[in-house]
Amino acid sequence: MKLFFISDIHGSIYYLNKALDRFKKEEADYIVILGDILYHGARNPLPLEYEPKKVIELINSYADKIIAVRGNCDSEVDEMVIDFPIMSTYSNILYNNRRLFLTHGHIYNENNMPKLNEGDVFIYGHYHIPRADKVEGIYFINPGSITLPKENSPNTYGLLEDNVFSIKDLEGNKFKEIVFD
């Protein structure tokens, strides 16, 4: 199974189109959205082609392929127009005998960790900075932001296949990678 990870769309139809084009080219099975789908938030600038209604229409056409968690910019009213659940603070996927703990990062983060076992994977968004490393037996993955990257990082997404998590730019070039042992 190949999982495709995106975070922090923030209502940009331009970057969502680019990411979904990569989803198709990567031939992934599911899209995991780590929050902040429709709105840019008060601290962020308006992203390129900020069109939440178009984002709704496009993202809903992939509803049967999406696993999502709530970001700090997502609200209950968003779930009224989105055809998949988005209001969970976290979710879990069991993957090759390890737990993938999915969250946005504004509640659960490195300073407020859930109980995880050695070898489990903590996957989050929120910070808009790609990350792939292992700390005290736990893997920490942030695929970055497809729309509003920070700290001079590119617009990125994540891909998990065969125990390899790759973070790539929207052209498909590898930016970071980690192998789960």
GULORO-738912 format. One record per residue (C-alpha): residue in three letters; residue number from 1; x, y, z. Coordinates in Angstrom, 3 decimals, padded with zeros to 6 digits. Each point is the difference from the previous one (the first is absolute). Layout:
BEGIN
Ala/NUM/X/Y/Z
...
//
This chain:
BEGIN
Met/1/000.000/000.000/000.000
Lys/2/001.262/003.460/-000.932
Leu/3/-001.124/002.968/002.118
Phe/4/000.162/003.605/-001.203
Phe/5/000.234/002.699/002.715
Ile/6/-000.874/003.677/-000.316
Ser/7/-000.479/002.723/002.543
Asp/8/-000.917/003.649/000.173
Ile/9/-001.869/000.500/-003.276
His/10/-001.448/003.255/001.374
Gly/11/-002.576/000.398/-002.776
Ser/12/002.414/000.163/-002.947
Ile/13/-001.491/-001.679/-003.058
Tyr/14/003.286/000.597/-001.821
Tyr/15/002.119/-002.036/002.426
Leu/16/-002.709/-002.607/000.555
Asn/17/-000.083/-000.639/-003.762
Lys/18/003.779/-000.399/-000.033
Ala/19/-000.105/-002.394/002.962
Leu/20/-002.802/-002.111/-001.458
Asp/21/001.893/-000.201/-003.273
Arg/22/002.907/-001.479/002.000
Phe/23/-002.438/-002.385/001.753
Lys/24/-001.025/-001.356/-003.390
Lys/25/003.578/-000.214/-001.296
Glu/26/001.164/-001.746/003.186
Glu/27/-002.880/-002.484/-000.410
Ala/28/-000.707/000.122/003.727
Asp/29/-002.938/-001.805/001.576
Tyr/30/-001.156/002.543/002.587
Ile/31/000.415/003.678/000.798
Val/32/000.663/000.915/003.625
Ile/33/-000.808/003.644/000.746
Leu/34/001.564/001.355/003.181
Gly/35/-002.317/002.981/000.410
Asp/36/-000.536/003.605/-001.083
Ile/37/-001.952/-000.696/-003.157
Leu/38/-002.098/003.063/-000.879
Tyr/39/001.111/003.107/001.864
His/40/003.249/001.916/000.137
Gly/41/-000.279/001.099/003.635
Ala/42/000.599/003.448/001.428
Arg/43/003.798/-000.413/000.236
Asn/44/000.535/-001.123/-003.596
Pro/45/-000.040/002.045/-003.193
Leu/46/-002.623/-000.730/-002.628
Pro/47/001.399/-002.896/-002.028
Leu/48/000.212/-000.106/-003.778
Glu/49/-003.452/-000.606/-001.534
Tyr/50/-001.780/000.003/003.365
Glu/51/-003.309/-001.611/-001.008
Pro/52/-001.502/-002.087/002.852
Lys/53/-003.164/-000.830/-001.998
Lys/54/002.060/-001.448/-002.847
Val/55/002.113/-001.897/002.542
Ile/56/-003.208/-001.480/001.456
Glu/57/-001.183/-001.175/-003.407
Leu/58/003.336/-001.533/-000.957
Ile/59/000.812/-001.623/003.345
Asn/60/-003.498/-001.500/000.218
Ser/61/000.611/-001.832/-003.268
Tyr/62/002.697/-001.974/001.891
Ala/63/-002.066/-000.595/003.165
Asp/64/000.168/-003.802/-000.237
Lys/65/003.825/000.187/000.012
Ile/66/000.473/002.435/002.910
Ile/67/000.900/-000.440/003.653
Ala/68/000.081/003.395/001.745
Val/69/000.519/001.660/003.363
Arg/70/-000.997/003.472/001.179
Gly/71/002.391/002.910/-000.166
Asn/72/-000.184/003.159/002.056
Cys/73/-001.561/001.837/-002.992
Asp/74/-002.688/-002.670/-000.561
Ser/75/-003.472/000.327/001.553
Glu/76/-003.244/-001.906/000.383
Val/77/-001.624/002.024/-002.747
Asp/78/002.688/-001.286/-002.391
Glu/79/-001.170/-003.548/000.595
Met/80/-003.454/001.037/-001.232
Val/81/001.454/000.576/-003.494
Ile/82/002.729/-002.629/-000.045
Asp/83/-001.034/-003.582/-000.789
Phe/84/002.398/-001.727/002.404
Pro/85/000.570/000.324/003.757
Ile/86/002.479/002.709/001.013
Met/87/-000.783/000.788/003.640
Ser/88/002.165/-002.576/001.750
Thr/89/002.994/001.402/001.852
Tyr/90/001.946/-003.119/-000.931
Ser/91/-000.275/-003.311/-001.792
Asn/92/002.019/-003.206/-000.139
Ile/93/001.032/-002.293/-002.811
Leu/94/001.559/-003.380/000.655
Tyr/95/002.793/-000.445/-002.535
Asn/96/002.442/-002.916/-000.119
Asn/97/-000.207/-000.735/003.743
Arg/98/000.349/003.614/001.060
Arg/99/-002.415/002.746/000.901
Leu/100/-000.170/003.160/-002.085
Phe/101/-001.398/002.690/002.292
Leu/102/-001.487/002.737/-002.206
Thr/103/-000.691/003.481/001.323
His/104/000.273/003.610/-001.061
Gly/105/002.522/001.045/002.649
His/106/-001.776/002.829/001.791
Ile/107/-001.176/-002.266/002.854
Tyr/108/002.225/-003.064/-000.144
Asn/109/003.596/000.903/-000.750
Glu/110/003.522/-000.602/001.284
Asn/111/-000.915/001.776/003.263
Asn/112/-003.296/-001.889/000.432
Met/113/000.532/-003.512/-001.323
Pro/114/-002.498/-002.850/000.035
Lys/115/001.153/-003.330/001.413
Leu/116/001.911/-001.702/-002.806
Asn/117/002.165/-003.096/-000.137
Glu/118/003.521/-000.212/-001.322
Gly/119/-000.138/-000.161/-003.799
Asp/120/-003.334/001.841/-000.232
Val/121/-000.319/003.057/-002.225
Phe/122/-001.272/003.441/001.005
Ile/123/-001.208/001.774/-003.177
Tyr/124/-001.136/003.605/000.187
Gly/125/-000.331/003.267/-001.936
His/126/-000.625/003.498/001.399
Tyr/127/003.593/001.276/-000.030
His/128/000.354/000.072/-003.823
Ile/129/003.569/-001.340/000.301
Pro/130/000.940/-003.439/-001.380
Arg/131/001.475/-002.399/002.529
Ala/132/001.017/-003.666/-000.021
Asp/133/002.037/-001.318/002.913
Lys/134/000.023/-002.417/002.921
Val/135/000.194/001.134/003.625
Glu/136/000.189/-002.469/002.897
Gly/137/-001.470/-002.808/-002.110
Ile/138/-002.935/002.017/-001.412
Tyr/139/-000.074/001.207/-003.615
Phe/140/-001.026/003.640/-000.480
Ile/141/-001.359/000.899/-003.425
Asn/142/-001.329/003.300/-001.273
Pro/143/-000.652/000.062/-003.759
Gly/144/000.125/003.814/000.033
Ser/145/-002.619/002.175/-001.684
Ile/146/-001.149/-000.266/-003.587
Thr/147/-001.056/003.686/000.070
Leu/148/001.870/002.127/002.552
Pro/149/003.433/-001.499/000.750
Lys/150/002.166/001.641/002.656
Glu/151/003.718/000.354/000.729
Asn/152/000.937/000.014/-003.702
Ser/153/-001.296/-003.532/-000.553
Pro/154/-001.759/-000.883/-003.265
Asn/155/-003.703/-000.822/-000.369
Thr/156/-000.011/-003.690/000.972
Tyr/157/-002.006/-003.188/000.495
Gly/158/000.810/-003.402/001.503
Leu/159/-000.099/-003.503/-001.379
Leu/160/000.147/-003.235/001.995
Glu/161/000.707/-003.275/-001.743
Asp/162/001.868/-003.147/001.090
Asn/163/001.117/001.564/003.325
Val/164/001.579/002.993/-001.758
Phe/165/-001.438/003.439/000.674
Ser/166/001.047/002.526/-002.653
Ile/167/-000.671/003.707/000.080
Lys/168/-000.073/001.455/-003.498
Asp/169/-000.513/003.378/-001.595
Leu/170/-002.988/000.513/-002.270
Glu/171/002.118/-000.939/-003.029
Gly/172/000.604/-003.445/001.549
Asn/173/003.631/000.611/001.006
Lys/174/001.091/-001.585/003.287
Phe/175/000.639/002.546/002.764
Lys/176/000.356/-002.326/003.018
Glu/177/-000.359/-003.704/000.640
Ile/178/-000.013/-002.390/002.938
Val/179/-000.137/-003.797/000.103
Phe/180/-001.945/-001.699/002.786
Asp/181/002.158/-002.812/001.387
//
